[in-house]
């Protein structure tokens, strides 16, 4: 499945950078906060319902359209984490089962957004059905042209956090989270979103050796 899905995929996401790309990939990062109001988040959910998709698919499609237009490319590949807990008997097991899947989308010919969303829906369902292949095995089998300045198969990631987080409670203690600023960027660009009762909030993690904060903020507005 993956050999067919990623055959002929673009070697890289060629976003215009603010500085020349280093010969060897660096991981110095920063984050840009993003926030969208409840009305927009409800609109995303409504569109997803009308089109037989999920909010994740709508947001991924929009993200890929923005990336494709800014890179001037007809198609883009975006990585996305997946829980990889497909069996009921392993649902409650402790452990880190998360895998990474590659979502490839084509926007050639300036299609309508609903057409892009339909394509993303099929791609996502296919990826879900074949999520068991470890990403490292995928790279080993596909043997993409390696470049020390980039991660293989994709350079941008999309994350939508939808799993409810239970508050941590310990007897006699009051606990509260401490926000820390991320100084590492695992990829060129990562959009990480979490729905809330107020809308959609999150961050864009970016490589500071490639992009300025103003550039990332412009993409967020787009």
C-alpha positions, 0 to 999 in steps of 0.5 A: 500500500505505502509503496503505491501511495508514495510512488513519485511523491515530491522529494521535499517540501520547498517552502521559501526560507528566510535563510539558506538551509544548512547542509546538515539538518538542525533542530533549533526551534521556537513556537508561535501561538495560534488561536481561532475562535469558537465560531470558526471551530464550529464551522470546521465541524459543520463542514466535516459533517456535511462532507462525511469527513472529520474535523481532523481531515478538514484541518489537514486539508487546509494546512496542506493547501497553505503549504502547497501554495507557499511552496509553489508545489502541486502536491505535498506530504505531511507527517502525522502521529497516530495512536496505533491502538487498533485492538480493543484488548490493548487499549488499556495497556501502558506504553508508547505505541504512537507511529507516524504516517505520511499524508500525501495530497495533490492540488494540481489544477487549482481544485475546489476545497471540497475536492481536496477534502474528498482526496484527504478523506480517502488518503486518511482512511487508507493511512489508518488502515495501514498504520501498523507499518513502523515509520522507520520500516517505511523509510527502509523499504522505500529508500528515498533519496537521503539528504542530511539537511532534511527529514525523509519523506516529509518535513512538515507535521500536523497534530490534532490533540483530541484525546481527553486528558484526565487531571492528575490528582494526588492526596494532599497536593494541588497540581498545576501545569507549568508552561515551557517554551519549546526550543527544539523543532523536530521538523521544519514546521509542525502545526499542533492544535487542541480544541477547547470550549473557547475554540481551537488553540495551539502552536506552530513549532518551527526551525529558527535556522530556516524561518523568522517568527514573522513568516510563521505568523503570516502562514498562521493568518493564511 
